[in-house]
């Protein structure tokens, strides 16, 4: 039996204040991970270095990484959900993406 605060070793918490975790490996959609004692099945593939919601984050709530605000979510996300340009917006910098159908976006 695991501790209630156990989190999968493939997910890294950079600072105790953070509400996101960082993928230490590519995690395929359908992979089950444990986040603070809760088993979560990933709906999307999470690439190495990408962010995962540590817990539920409400629309417009700030996302913290290294204990600092990096932006806000544009929709409510569940624990274990991928945080990226589809649901996370920088409050400080223009967003650049090479995803199909997307271009430079000025905020």
C-alpha positions in Angstrom: 0.0 0.0 0.0 1.4 3.4 -0.9 1.5 6.6 1.1 -1.3 9.1 0.5 1.2 11.6 -0.9 3.0 9.1 -3.2 3.4 10.4 -6.8 4.8 8.4 -9.7 8.5 8.8 -10.1 8.0 9.8 -13.7 6.3 13.0 -12.6 8.5 15.6 -10.9 7.4 18.3 -8.4 9.8 21.2 -8.8 8.5 23.3 -5.9 5.9 22.5 -3.1 3.8 25.5 -4.2 3.5 24.2 -7.8 0.1 23.0 -9.0 1.8 21.2 -12.0 4.2 18.3 -12.3 6.8 17.8 -15.0 7.0 14.6 -17.0 10.4 13.0 -16.6 9.7 10.6 -19.5 7.2 10.4 -22.4 4.0 9.0 -21.0 1.6 7.5 -23.5 -2.2 8.1 -23.5 -3.8 5.4 -21.4 -0.8 5.1 -19.0 -1.9 4.9 -15.3 0.1 7.1 -12.9 -0.3 7.9 -9.3 -0.5 11.5 -8.2 -0.5 12.1 -4.5 -2.0 8.8 -3.8 -4.7 8.9 -6.5 -4.5 6.6 -9.6 -5.0 8.6 -12.8 -5.2 7.3 -16.4 -3.7 9.8 -18.8 -6.1 10.9 -21.5 -3.4 12.3 -23.8 0.3 11.5 -24.4 2.5 13.7 -22.3 5.9 14.4 -23.8 9.1 14.6 -21.8 9.3 18.0 -20.0 5.6 18.8 -20.4 3.4 19.8 -17.6 0.6 17.7 -15.9 -2.0 19.1 -13.5 -1.1 18.1 -9.9 -4.8 18.5 -9.0 -7.9 20.1 -10.4 -7.3 23.6 -11.7 -10.3 25.9 -12.3 -10.7 28.1 -15.4 -8.6 31.3 -15.1 -6.6 29.9 -12.1 -2.9 30.6 -12.2 -0.4 27.8 -12.9 2.7 27.7 -10.8 6.0 26.2 -11.8 9.2 26.6 -9.7 6.8 28.4 -7.3 6.2 31.2 -9.8 3.2 32.0 -12.0 3.7 31.0 -15.6 0.2 31.7 -16.9 -3.4 30.7 -16.4 -5.6 27.8 -17.6 -8.3 28.7 -20.2 -10.6 25.9 -19.1 -11.0 23.8 -16.0 -8.6 20.9 -16.0 -8.6 17.7 -14.0 -5.8 16.1 -12.0 -3.4 14.4 -14.4 -4.5 16.4 -17.4 -1.8 17.7 -19.9 -1.1 21.4 -19.5 0.1 23.0 -22.7 -0.9 25.6 -25.3 -4.4 24.1 -25.8 -5.4 24.9 -22.2 -2.7 27.1 -20.7 -2.0 30.7 -21.7 1.0 32.8 -20.7 0.2 36.0 -18.9 3.5 37.5 -19.8 4.9 36.4 -23.2 3.5 35.9 -26.7 2.9 32.2 -27.4 4.7 30.7 -30.4 3.7 27.3 -31.7 4.4 25.1 -34.7 1.3 23.0 -34.3 -0.7 22.6 -37.5 -3.2 25.3 -37.9 -1.6 27.6 -35.3 0.6 30.6 -35.7 2.0 33.4 -33.6 -0.5 34.6 -31.1 -0.2 38.0 -29.3 -1.9 38.2 -25.9 
